[in-house]
Amino acid sequence: MTTASPGGTHIKAVIPAAGLGTRFLPATKAIPKEMLPVVDKPALQYVVEEAVRAGAEDILVITGRNKESLENHFDNHWELEAALEAKGDLSRLERVRKSSDLGKVHFVRQGQPRGLGHAVLVAKEHVGDSPFAVLLGDDLIDGRDHLLEQMIAVQQEKGGSVIALMEVPREAIHLYGCAAVEPGSEGQDVVKVSGLVEKPATEDAPSNLAVIGRYVLDPSIFEVLEHTPPGRGNEIQLTDALLELATSGAPGGGVHGVVFRGRRYDTGDRLDYLKAIVRLGSEHPELGEPFREFLADYVGSGETMAR
């Protein structure tokens, strides 16, 4: 299934998923963090569904060792489908088949874990010479908020690359890449990015605009990444390459930001992962109402404090 992005243009998507998921150990010792369930779907499926909805007809997932279950999830499971069909369990059969019918999902290994910039560079041959989307699996964007579609439209209008930004408290900016924007553009939904800093100290941050896990990149990013030296954490940082594109004036350069004011769920942090399950579970079409009733009773009873 493929759909057209704004303007009728198809776009490829890249989803880096080679991380070890150390913040979720021991749960991720044998299960990739991307396969941890958020209510009744693995986190990665939400991201693939978002890419397809935005018009990505071709999706490349960058994986690492022991990530075979990602490929299995997006493949057909003939035995399971036959068993469900024989039982007449058509509802579950439809849900199982959906993951294998989303689109053209490909997989390639990153090899050495050398950072997000390197993971994007691994996609060079697959992407070719057209703008492409990058979606980080830790960031789930609510299906009712069409951030990626807006970013694609901005890229088509202005060229260059587009990053997603979100206002965060100043004391939290050290957890993110941080964008400097042209004076006078603060408070706008689309801003011109003049600088980028990876996880700055609070006192050194040029703004409270944090870079979150959605990008629409000009293919010129590959040439920049090829000569970008390791940066913070001795990894090739995508932020460093984007900074060069934002300031060099080279063809394909220029970086704009779309300030996201919608619903985002961070599944890369244990506490935020639990919050995502509660929020999405509360709105689930089948489970939402009884789950909300349980939460109200549980919190109201004071049982949490008693323990």
C-alpha positions as CSV (number, residue, x, y, z in Angstrom):
1,M,0.0,0.0,0.0
2,T,1.4,3.4,-1.0
3,T,0.1,6.9,-0.8
4,A,1.3,10.1,-2.2
5,S,2.9,12.8,-0.1
6,P,1.9,16.5,-0.5
7,G,2.1,17.5,-4.2
8,G,1.8,13.8,-5.3
9,T,5.5,13.1,-4.9
10,H,6.6,9.7,-3.5
11,I,9.5,9.7,-1.0
12,K,11.7,7.0,0.5
13,A,12.0,6.6,4.2
14,V,14.9,5.4,6.4
15,I,14.4,4.1,10.0
16,P,17.6,3.6,12.0
17,A,17.0,0.7,14.4
18,A,20.5,-0.7,15.2
19,G,20.7,0.5,18.8
20,L,21.2,-1.9,21.7
21,G,18.4,-0.5,23.9
22,T,20.6,-0.5,27.0
23,R,18.1,1.7,28.9
24,F,15.6,-1.2,28.9
25,L,17.9,-4.0,30.0
26,P,17.3,-6.8,30.9
27,A,14.1,-6.6,28.7
28,T,16.2,-5.9,25.6
29,K,18.8,-8.6,26.2
30,A,17.0,-10.9,23.7
31,I,14.2,-8.6,22.3
32,P,15.1,-5.6,20.2
33,K,13.8,-2.4,21.8
34,E,11.9,-1.6,18.6
35,M,9.8,-4.7,19.2
36,L,8.7,-3.7,22.7
37,P,4.9,-3.5,22.6
38,V,3.0,-0.2,22.9
39,V,-0.4,-1.5,23.8
40,D,-0.9,-4.1,21.1
41,K,1.7,-3.2,18.4
42,P,5.5,-3.0,18.5
43,A,6.9,0.5,18.6
44,L,8.4,0.1,15.1
45,Q,5.1,-0.6,13.5
46,Y,3.8,2.8,14.6
47,V,6.7,4.4,12.9
48,V,6.4,2.4,9.6
49,E,2.6,3.2,9.6
50,E,3.5,6.9,9.9
51,A,6.0,6.8,7.0
52,V,3.5,5.0,4.8
53,R,0.7,7.5,5.6
54,A,3.1,10.4,4.6
55,G,3.7,8.8,1.2
56,A,6.8,6.6,1.7
57,E,6.5,3.9,-0.9
58,D,9.9,2.4,0.0
59,I,11.2,2.0,3.6
60,L,14.7,1.0,4.6
61,V,15.2,-0.2,8.2
62,I,18.8,0.0,9.4
63,T,19.4,-2.9,11.8
64,G,22.1,-4.6,13.7
65,R,22.9,-8.0,15.2
66,N,20.1,-10.0,16.8
67,K,17.4,-7.9,15.1
68,E,15.9,-10.7,13.0
69,S,12.6,-10.3,14.7
70,L,12.1,-6.9,13.0
71,E,12.2,-8.6,9.6
72,N,10.0,-11.4,10.8
73,H,7.3,-9.0,12.0
74,F,6.9,-7.4,8.6
75,D,6.9,-10.7,6.8
76,N,4.0,-13.0,6.2
77,H,3.4,-15.7,8.9
78,W,1.6,-18.3,6.8
79,E,1.1,-20.8,9.6
80,L,-0.3,-18.3,12.0
81,E,-2.6,-16.8,9.3
82,A,-3.8,-20.2,8.4
83,A,-4.6,-21.1,12.0
84,L,-6.5,-17.9,12.6
85,E,-8.4,-18.3,9.3
86,A,-9.4,-21.9,10.2
87,K,-10.7,-20.6,13.6
88,G,-12.7,-17.9,11.9
89,D,-10.8,-15.3,14.0
90,L,-10.9,-12.7,11.2
91,S,-10.3,-9.7,13.5
92,R,-6.9,-10.9,14.6
93,L,-6.1,-12.2,11.1
94,E,-6.6,-8.7,9.8
95,R,-4.3,-7.2,12.4
96,V,-1.6,-9.8,11.7
97,R,-1.7,-9.3,8.0
98,K,-1.6,-5.5,8.3
99,S,2.0,-5.5,9.4
100,S,3.1,-7.4,6.2
101,D,0.9,-5.3,3.9
102,L,2.1,-1.8,4.9
103,G,4.5,-1.3,2.0
104,K,8.0,-2.2,0.7
105,V,10.0,-2.6,3.8
106,H,13.7,-3.5,3.4
107,F,16.4,-4.2,5.9
108,V,20.2,-3.7,5.9
109,R,22.7,-4.0,8.8
110,Q,24.7,-1.0,9.9
111,G,27.7,-3.0,10.7
112,Q,29.7,-1.0,13.2
113,P,27.6,1.2,15.6
114,R,29.1,4.5,14.7
115,G,26.2,6.8,15.4
116,L,23.1,8.2,13.7
117,G,25.0,10.0,11.0
118,H,26.7,6.7,10.0
119,A,23.3,4.9,10.0
120,V,21.9,7.4,7.6
121,L,25.0,7.1,5.4
122,V,24.5,3.4,5.2
123,A,21.2,4.2,3.3
124,K,23.0,6.1,0.5
125,E,22.8,3.5,-2.2
126,H,19.2,2.7,-1.4
127,V,18.0,6.3,-1.3
128,G,19.7,7.6,-4.4
129,D,19.6,11.3,-5.3
130,S,16.2,12.4,-4.1
131,P,15.1,13.9,-0.8
132,F,14.2,11.3,1.8
133,A,12.7,11.0,5.3
134,V,14.4,9.7,8.4
135,L,12.2,8.6,11.3
136,L,13.7,7.6,14.6
137,G,11.9,4.7,16.2
138,D,12.1,6.1,19.7
139,D,9.8,9.0,18.8
140,L,6.2,8.1,18.2
141,I,4.1,10.8,16.6
142,D,0.4,10.5,17.2
143,G,-1.5,9.4,14.1
144,R,-3.7,12.4,14.3
145,D,-0.8,14.8,14.0
146,H,0.7,14.9,10.5
147,L,4.1,16.2,11.2
148,L,6.0,14.3,8.5
149,E,3.5,15.4,5.9
150,Q,4.0,19.0,6.9
151,M,7.8,18.6,6.8
152,I,7.7,17.1,3.3
153,A,5.6,20.0,2.1
154,V,8.1,22.5,3.5
155,Q,11.0,20.7,1.8
156,Q,9.2,20.8,-1.5
157,E,8.6,24.5,-1.1
158,K,11.9,25.7,0.3
159,G,14.4,22.9,-0.8
160,G,17.3,21.9,1.4
161,S,16.7,19.8,4.5
162,V,14.0,20.0,7.1
163,I,14.2,19.0,10.8
164,A,11.5,18.6,13.4
165,L,11.8,20.9,16.5
166,M,9.9,21.0,19.7
167,E,9.9,23.6,22.5
168,V,11.2,22.0,25.8
169,P,12.0,23.5,29.2
170,R,15.5,25.2,29.2
171,E,16.6,22.8,31.9
172,A,15.9,19.8,29.6
173,I,17.7,21.1,26.5
174,H,20.9,19.3,27.4
175,L,19.2,16.0,26.5
176,Y,18.7,17.0,22.9
177,G,20.2,18.5,19.9
178,C,19.4,22.2,20.0
179,A,18.7,24.6,17.1
180,A,19.6,28.2,16.7
181,V,17.1,30.1,14.4
182,E,17.2,33.3,12.6
183,P,16.2,36.3,14.7
184,G,12.6,37.2,14.5
185,S,11.4,33.7,13.7
186,E,10.9,32.6,17.3
187,G,7.3,31.5,17.9
188,Q,6.7,30.6,14.2
189,D,5.8,27.1,13.0
190,V,8.5,27.1,10.2
191,V,11.9,28.6,11.1
192,K,15.2,29.0,9.3
193,V,17.9,27.2,11.2
194,S,21.2,29.1,11.5
195,G,23.0,26.7,13.9
196,L,22.8,23.3,15.7
197,V,24.5,22.1,18.9
198,E,24.4,18.5,20.1
199,K,23.2,18.3,23.8
200,P,24.5,21.7,24.9
201,A,24.8,22.8,28.5
202,T,21.8,24.8,29.6
203,E,23.8,28.0,29.8
204,D,25.2,27.5,26.3
205,A,22.0,26.6,24.5
206,P,21.0,29.0,21.7
207,S,17.3,28.4,22.2
208,N,14.8,26.0,23.8
209,L,14.1,24.3,20.4
210,A,15.0,20.7,20.6
211,V,15.6,18.5,17.6
212,I,13.3,15.5,17.7
213,G,13.3,12.3,15.6
214,R,12.0,13.4,12.2
215,Y,14.0,14.7,9.3
216,V,13.5,15.2,5.6
217,L,17.0,15.4,4.1
218,D,18.4,16.6,0.8
219,P,20.7,13.9,-0.7
220,S,23.7,16.2,-0.4
221,I,23.8,15.1,3.3
222,F,25.6,11.9,2.1
223,E,28.6,13.8,0.8
224,V,28.8,15.8,4.0
225,L,28.5,12.7,6.2
226,E,31.3,11.0,4.3
227,H,33.8,13.6,5.6
228,T,32.2,14.4,8.9
229,P,34.6,13.3,11.7
230,P,33.4,11.6,14.9
231,G,31.9,14.1,17.3
232,R,30.2,13.7,20.7
233,G,30.5,10.2,22.0
234,N,33.0,9.4,19.3
235,E,30.1,8.9,16.9
236,I,29.3,10.5,13.5
237,Q,26.6,12.9,14.5
238,L,23.9,13.8,12.0
239,T,23.6,17.1,13.8
240,D,27.2,18.0,12.8
241,A,26.4,17.3,9.1
242,L,23.2,19.3,9.3
243,L,25.1,22.2,10.8
244,E,27.4,22.2,7.8
245,L,24.4,22.2,5.4
246,A,22.8,25.0,7.4
247,T,25.9,27.3,7.2
248,S,27.8,26.4,4.0
249,G,25.6,27.8,1.3
250,A,26.5,24.8,-0.8
251,P,24.0,23.3,-3.4
252,G,21.4,21.3,-1.5
253,G,22.1,23.2,1.6
254,G,19.9,25.3,3.9
255,V,18.0,23.8,6.8
256,H,14.5,24.7,8.0
257,G,12.7,23.6,11.1
258,V,9.1,22.7,11.6
259,V,8.1,23.4,15.2
260,F,5.9,20.6,16.4
261,R,3.2,21.4,18.9
262,G,1.3,18.1,18.8
263,R,1.4,14.8,20.6
264,R,4.7,12.9,20.8
265,Y,5.5,9.8,22.8
266,D,9.1,9.1,23.7
267,T,9.5,5.3,23.9
268,G,13.3,5.5,24.4
269,D,12.9,6.4,28.1
270,R,11.4,3.9,30.6
271,L,9.1,6.5,32.3
272,D,8.0,8.0,29.0
273,Y,7.4,4.6,27.6
274,L,5.0,3.9,30.4
275,K,3.3,7.2,29.8
276,A,3.0,6.4,26.1
277,I,1.3,3.1,26.9
278,V,-1.1,4.8,29.3
279,R,-2.0,7.6,26.8
280,L,-2.5,5.3,23.8
281,G,-4.1,2.6,25.9
282,S,-6.6,5.1,27.2
283,E,-7.7,6.0,23.7
284,H,-7.7,2.4,22.3
285,P,-11.0,1.7,20.5
286,E,-11.4,-1.6,22.3
287,L,-9.5,-1.2,25.5
288,G,-9.8,2.5,26.2
289,E,-13.0,2.7,28.2
290,P,-12.3,-0.1,30.7
291,F,-8.6,0.9,31.0
292,R,-9.6,4.5,31.9
293,E,-12.0,3.2,34.5
294,F,-9.3,1.0,36.0
295,L,-6.9,3.9,36.1
296,A,-9.4,6.1,37.8
297,D,-10.2,3.5,40.4
298,Y,-6.6,2.6,41.0
299,V,-5.3,6.1,41.4
300,G,-8.4,7.2,43.4
301,S,-8.1,4.3,45.8
302,G,-4.8,5.4,47.2
303,E,-3.4,1.9,46.6
304,T,-0.3,3.4,44.9
305,M,0.6,5.3,48.0
306,A,0.0,2.3,50.3
307,R,2.8,0.4,48.6
